[in-house]
Amino acid sequence: MQLSLSLLLSALVPRDVLGAKVAAAAAGVLAAVLLWHFVAMVRERRWAEWTCWSAGVIAAITAVWLVALLTGDVFDNAWTKLALLTLLAIATAIIFYHTVYHYLGPARILLLLALRCAAIVVLVLLLFKPAVANRPADSDRPTLILLVDRSQSMSEADGGAGRTRYAAVVDAILAEQTRLETFFDVKYFVFDKSAEAKDAAADLADLKPTGEGTFYDAAMMRIASALADPRCKGAVLFSDGIHNGVTPALVAAADLPKPLLTVGVGGPVAEGAAGRDVEISQVTAPEQAICKNVTAVNVDIRGAGFAGQPATAVLRAAGGEELARADIKLTDGVVPAKIEFTPRQVGVMDLELDVGRLDAAGKLGPLPGETVASNNRHTLSMRVGEPRIKVLYVEGRIRPECRELTRTLGEDPQLELMTLVQVRAPGAGAVAAAEFRVFGSAGGKQIAGMPATADQFKMFDVIVIGDLDRTYLSADQMKLMQEGVRTGKGLLMFGGSHSLGPGGYGGSMLEQMLPVELGQRTIGQETTPFRLALTQKGRTHPIFSGIADVISPPPAAPATNLPELSGCVKVVAAKPDADVLAVHPTRQTPDGKSPLPVLTVQSYGGGRTAVFTADTTGVWRRFEKVAAYGDIHQRFWGQLVRWLASSELIDKKQPSAAVMNLPRSFYTPDEPLPVSARVWDKDGLPADGARVTVKVTTPAGKGGEFELTPVRDQPGLYQSNLPAQLPGAVQLAMTATKTGVQLGANDRKLEVGQPGAEAAVRSAKPDVLQMLSSVRHGLIETQYVPVSQWPRMVDQLTARYQQARLNPEPERVWPNYDSSVLQGAAMLVFITLLSVEWLLRRRWQLQ
C-alpha cells in the first residue's frame, strides 16, 4: 500500500501521457487495496465498524478520480488535484492504521497517524512544489481601443480615390488588422452622438456615416471605463477633427486615464449654410379630449432648404396605428398644420407625431438630404374623457350671465353642454311657436326647443333653468321633468327677472320639487349688492369645496377682493327638509324670521334640486385668480352641477390622472426643458395642492429629480423649466401625488442634440486631433498621423510590444523550491518523521 501511495503522488509530477498512465495505475492499485480491506472486514463480520464503510467509500471515490484522470475533463485545476490527492492519501493511512493496529488504543494510533500524515504532507510539498507566482502584466496581450467616427461629416468623399472619409478609415484598419491583433487585444468602438462597441473590425464596414453629430465628450466618457483596465494601454481615435459636443474636446480628453493617439482623415471643403432640415418646432394640443368627439392638434413645422416641396405630418397612437395626417407645402420658415382626429377610448392616450415624406410604399421617412432626423418626431399625451354629465341650460333671453355661464360650463371637459336661448317669444297660447337658438349638443344630438317628450328629457342629466318665464313650459313638460328628477336627474333654477316667483313658478309642479317656497310674481327682487354668507352646512358642502374661504371669509380672516353680486330674487322661505348653504348677509325673508336664502338644496326622490337666487356670478370670472383657489366661477358652477348629478353618475367618475407634455421633443444642449403637467383628482376636477415631480434620466448621468410649480391662475396645471441636458436620449418620468396618494404618472422621451452642426462644418480639422493627442503621452513617440501614415503608427505600437516581450520582468515565486536550504530542511523533516514512526512501531512490536 505504501508503494501504491508513493507511485500515485509521484506520477502527478510529469505532465505527459506516461505520467497520467502511471497515476492511473497507482490509483487502480490503491482502489484495489481499499476494496480488499472492505471485503475482508465484511467477511469477518466487522461490517458495523465505520472503517469498513469508509474503506468502501474511499475506494469508490478513487475509482471516480481514476475515470476523471483518464478523461481529463474533471478536476483539471492543479490545486484541486493537489488537495484531493492529499486528503485521499491521509484518509487511506487512517483506515490502514485503524484496521491493522486497532488493538493499540487511541493514543498510540493517533501518534502514529500524526507522524504518517505529516510525512505525507511534506512529501506532497516536495513533489508538487505549490507556489504563488507574481507575473508581469505584459505577459498577456495588452488591450488597445480603436475609436472610429461615423458622423455625417465622415461621408465627405475627400478620402482619396473618391472614397468617403469613413471608407478610408475602415480600409486602413482592415489592412493592418492582422498585424495589430497579433500583438494586441483590440476593442472596436464607433461613435457619433454616443459610442457603441463592435465585436470585430469587419463590423465597421457594414456601417454608414450617418450620425447627426460628432461628440468627442460622449465617446470618451463611454470608453473611460475600458481604459481604466490595467491591461489597456490606450486608445486610437480616427476622425476628421470636427467636434460639436457640449464639453470642449480638450477637457474630455484630459479626463481619460490613458494616452489617446489620433489618426486624421479628410481635407478642406467649401463651407455652406447650416444644412437642409425639417423640424417640429411647436405642438399645441389639449391636455384633455372628449371621447368620440373631434380633437385638434396644431403643429408648427419649420423648414430650411426645402421651400416648395411637399411633406406630410402623421399622427399615430403609441404603437403605430395611424389616426390622421395633414399634407403641407414647406417654406424656408414655419408652416402651421392642423390635424384632427376622434379618440375612441377613455383614458390617458399617448400619441406620436412625425413629419417627413412618404415613399412609394407609403412609409414616412426623412426628406432626401435632411441633416437631422431626430427633430422630425414629437410625442405627447392627453387624457380622453367620456362626458359623464350632460347638461341642458335654458335661458329666456341673452344676458351677461348667460354668456359667462355658457362659456364656463362649455370649458369643463367633464360636462357636455347644450344651451337653448329664446330668440322669439311665442304668441298668446302658442308655446310651440317660441324659437330658441341652440348651442352645443348632448350625445351628438340637438333639440330645437324645450324637451317635450320623455326621450328628449332622457338625453340630459342636469337641467338648468335661467331667466325663463313659466309660460314657456306646459304642464306635460313639467310633469316629465318631475319624473326625471325622481329617477335621478338634477334640476337647478337660478335668479332672473322672469325666474322663480317673478317668473310665475309659484304653485307649479316645479315648485314642488324645489327646496324653497317661491311666492307670487309680485315678490320682487333684492337689488342691494352683497357677498354670499355661507352657513355652517355651506362651508362643509361639496359645492363649496376648496372655495368657501374666498367666497365667504371666516370672521377672523381678511376680506377678499371677490366682486359683489348685484342682487338676488326674493323667496318666501326654505322648505323644512332643505339645506340652506348660503344666505344674504343683511336681508331677511318676508316674514323676518330667517336670513334670505341665496343657495338652497335638497334631495327629491332619486334626484337633487337647487335654487340659486342670484344671477350675476359672471363677475367672478374677472376675479384675480390665486393658486390656492383657481377660477372661482369655474369651481363653483362645476361643483354645483356635479352635485346635482345623480349618485349613479358620480360613481362612474373617471379615476384620477396626470399627463405631461413639452412643446417639442428635440432640444439643443443649451436649452432648458419646459415641462408642463395637468393633474386631475378622483372627481375629475383639476387637482390643486398636488406634488408633481419629474425624474430625468440621461446616458451622461446628469439628470436628477425636479418638482414642478403650480401655475397661479390655472388649477391643476404645473410647470417648470428643467435644466439643460447633455446630448443624447433623455427620459422623463413624471409622478403626481396628493396626501400620499398617487393621482397619476406619465413618461416622455426626448432627444438632445445640435441640429445642423454636422452640415455647417465639413472641413477636416487636423489641429484639433493634434491637440487631443498631446494631452497625455507615454504610449509611443508618434501621437498623431494622417490616415495614410497609419501603418507607421502600427509599426511603433507593435515594436514597443515586442521590446517588452524580449525584456520581460522577472517572475517572482514564493516559496522558492530551488533553494538548497529549503530542499534540505524539507528532506530532513521527512526522514525524521518516518524514522520516529519506524522506531515507535518497533518499540510496540509492530510490523
Secondary structure as UniProt FT lines:
FT   HELIX           2..10
FT   TURN            11..12
FT   HELIX           17..43
FT   TURN            44..45
FT   TURN            47..48
FT   HELIX           50..71
FT   HELIX           78..100
FT   HELIX           102..104
FT   HELIX           106..128
FT   STRAND          132..134
FT   HELIX           137..139
FT   STRAND          143..149
FT   HELIX           152..155
FT   TURN            161..162
FT   HELIX           165..175
FT   HELIX           177..183
FT   STRAND          185..191
FT   STRAND          195..198
FT   HELIX           202..205
FT   HELIX           216..227
FT   TURN            230..231
FT   STRAND          232..239
FT   HELIX           249..254
FT   STRAND          260..264
FT   STRAND          277..284
FT   STRAND          288..290
FT   TURN            291..292
FT   STRAND          295..304
FT   TURN            307..308
FT   STRAND          310..317
FT   TURN            318..319
FT   STRAND          322..329
FT   STRAND          334..341
FT   STRAND          347..358
FT   TURN            360..361
FT   STRAND          364..365
FT   TURN            368..369
FT   HELIX           374..376
FT   STRAND          377..385
FT   STRAND          389..395
FT   HELIX           400..411
FT   TURN            413..414
FT   STRAND          415..424
FT   TURN            428..429
FT   HELIX           431..433
FT   STRAND          435..440
FT   TURN            443..444
FT   HELIX           454..458
FT   STRAND          462..465
FT   HELIX           470..472
FT   HELIX           475..486
FT   TURN            487..488
FT   STRAND          490..494
FT   TURN            497..498
FT   HELIX           501..503
FT   TURN            506..507
FT   HELIX           509..513
FT   STRAND          516..517
FT   HELIX           521..523
FT   STRAND          525..526
FT   STRAND          533..534
FT   HELIX           536..540
FT   HELIX           542..544
FT   TURN            545..547
FT   HELIX           548..551
FT   TURN            555..556
FT   STRAND          568..569
FT   STRAND          573..574
FT   TURN            576..577
FT   STRAND          579..588
FT   TURN            590..591
FT   STRAND          595..604
FT   TURN            605..606
FT   STRAND          607..612
FT   HELIX           617..622
FT   TURN            627..629
FT   HELIX           632..644
FT   HELIX           647..651
FT   STRAND          657..661
FT   STRAND          666..667
FT   TURN            669..670
FT   STRAND          673..680
FT   TURN            682..683
FT   TURN            688..689
FT   STRAND          691..697
FT   TURN            699..700
FT   STRAND          704..707
FT   STRAND          709..710
FT   TURN            712..713
FT   TURN            715..716
FT   STRAND          717..722
FT   STRAND          728..738
FT   TURN            739..740
FT   STRAND          741..752
FT   TURN            755..756
FT   HELIX           757..760
FT   HELIX           766..773
FT   STRAND          784..786
FT   HELIX           787..789
FT   HELIX           790..806
FT   STRAND          812..814
FT   TURN            817..818
FT   HELIX           820..843
FT   TURN            844..845
//
